[in-house]
Amino acid sequence: MHPNDHFDHDEAAPARDDDFADRPSKTRLKQDMHDLQALGKELIEMPDARLTALDMPEFLLDALLQLKRTRSHEGRRRQWQYVGKLMRRVDPEPLREAVASFKVPGAKETLALHTAERWRDRLLAEDDALTQWMSEHPDTDAQALRTLIRNARKDQLAAAAQPATGTGTAERKGRAYRDLFQRIKSALEAAAKADELAARDLDEEDDDE
């Protein structure tokens, strides 16, 4: 080769480290993905009315609401995957701020109790509430729940006919009233655990990739 012959160093030079400086690392990408999954879990724990009021694309809202309605383990796992993909298409910061403003110390436990109380009151006051409950919680023993509702309504009427005493409202309304609340609370807790299992399965799948 003639001494004056040379390669085009601009084309042959290897990539420099700073060429990749702006690229997120694999660890960072995985952490971002886990953060989005955690945000998604916090979003579905919010009441539907509060969730609907958030500023988010309609496609993400529809997917989150569908996830809340899905009860089978496999169905929830697939829906979690879908929600995870959609979360990557939106700016998560406004959603994080909305969740932070909603959360207060003990908010998760308080929300669970309030949700159970609202369902109890609806089931006692509205005949069609049982149909909606069964559509969202199909594993519930419908006959047992219907019996509790009927007995709790009888207890309510009996309590209303009695003069006020120093005992608490729940005690005056009878055992069926309290048992109905516990049945609802247990079903909601089971649904929350199903969410955690689905999210954990998704985490494990992502870790294997």
N, C-alpha and C positions, 0 to 999 in steps of 0.2 A: 504494500500500500504506500502510495506517495506520501511523504511527510506532511504535505499541505492538504492532503485529503482528510476530512473530518466528518464526524456525525453531527446532526442537528441536535445539540445538547438540550434544546427546549423540548424536543419531542421524546428523547430517550431518557431524560432524567427521571428517576423514580419519584413517586409522590412523596411530598414532605409531610411531617407530622402535623404541621399547622393546616394542611389541606383538609384534615378531618376534625379540626378543633371545634367546628361548629356543629358536628354531628353528635346527637345524643347517644350515650353509651347504651349497651344492652341492659345493664343494670338499671339505668335511669328510665328506660322505656318500660321495664317490668314494674318499677315502682310507680310510675305514672298510671299504668294499667290497674294496679292494685288500688291506687287512690281513687280512680274512677269507679271501681267496683264498690268501694266503701261508700262513696258518694251516692251511688245508685241504691244501695241498701238503706241509707238514711232517707232518701227521697220516698221510697215505697212505704216507709214507716209513718209518713205524714198522712193526715186525713185527706181524703179525696178532694174536698173543697179547697183545702190549703194548697194541695199539689196542683190543682187545675188553675189556681190563681197565679202560679209562678210564670215568669217570662221564659218560656222554652219553646222550641219548635213543636208543632203539633205531632209530628211523627214520633218524637221521643215521649211526649205525654201519653199518646195512645199505647205505646209499647209498655210504659210503666203501669198504666191502668190495667192492661191485659195481664201483666205479671201479677198484679195484686189479685186478679180474679182466678188465676190458674192455681189449682190445688194439687195436682199429681206431681210427684217428685221429678219424674222425667220431663214432664211439661215445663215445670219451673226451671229445670236446668237448661233446657233449650231456650226458653224465653230470656233467662239471664244472659246467655251468650249473645242473643240478639240485642238486648239492651246495652251490653258492653260495647258492641260494635257501633251502635248509634251514639253512645256517650263520647266516642272519639271524634265525632263530627261536630260537636258543639263546644262553645266556650264554657268550661266548668266553673269559672270563678263566680259569676252571678248566682249560680245554683248553690255553690258552697256558702256564699254570703246569706242566701235565703234560709238555708238549713241552720246556719249559725244563729241567725236571728230568732229562729223558731225554738231552738234548743235552750233549755235552762237546766240548772241542777235538778236531777231526778225527773227530767221531762219524759224520758222513755217509759219509766214505770207509771208516771202519772197519766200519760197518754193511753197506755194499755188499760188502766182502770177506767178512764173516762170512756174509752171505746166500748168496753164491756158494759158499762152503765147505760150508754146510749142504745146499744143493741137490746139490752133487757127492757128498757122503757119502750122501745119501738115494738118489740115482740108482744108486749102486754097491751099496747095501744092500737096496733095496726094488724089486721088479719093478714094482709098481703106481705107483711115483713117476714113471716116464716118462709114464704116462697123464695124471697131474695136471699135469706140466710142459707137455705139449702142449696141454692145455686152457687154460693160462694164457699160453702163448707159441706160438700156432698157426703163426706164421711160421717156426718152427724147422725145419730139415731133419731130419726124424725118422729117416731111414735113416742119415744121417751121425752123428747123436747116438747112435743105437743101436749103431753100430759102435764108436764111442769108448768107450761104456760096457762093451761086451764085451771090447775090448782092454785097458781099464784094469783090469777084474776079473782078467784073465789076468796082467797085470803085478803086481797085488797078491798073487796067489797065489805067483808066482815070487819076489817080494821076501820074502814071509813064510818061504819055504823056504831062503833064503840066510842065512848068519851075518851078524850086525850089523857094519857098517863105520863109518868116520868120516864118511861122506857123509850129506846130509840125507835126511829121509824121502821128500820129493817126488821127489828124484833117484833113489832106490832103487826107487820104485814105477813109474818109467818115463815115457816121453814121452806115452803116451795119457792117463795120469793128469793130467799138466800141461795137455795140450791140452783135456781135458774141462773143467777148471776155467776155462780161457780162453774156451771156447765159451759156458759158462754166464755168465761175467762180462760178455762182450760182449752177450749177449741181454738181461741185466738193465740194462745201460747204455743199450741201444736203447730199452727200455721207459721208462726214466727220461727220456730225451730226448723221447719221445712225450708224456709228461706235461707237460714244459715247453712244448712246442709247443701243446698243447691249452689250457694255462693262458694262454699268450701270446695265442692267438686270442680267448680269452674277454675278456682285458684290452682288446684292440683293439675288440671289439664293444661293450664297455661305454663306451669312450672316444668311440665314434661316436654314442652315444645323447644 
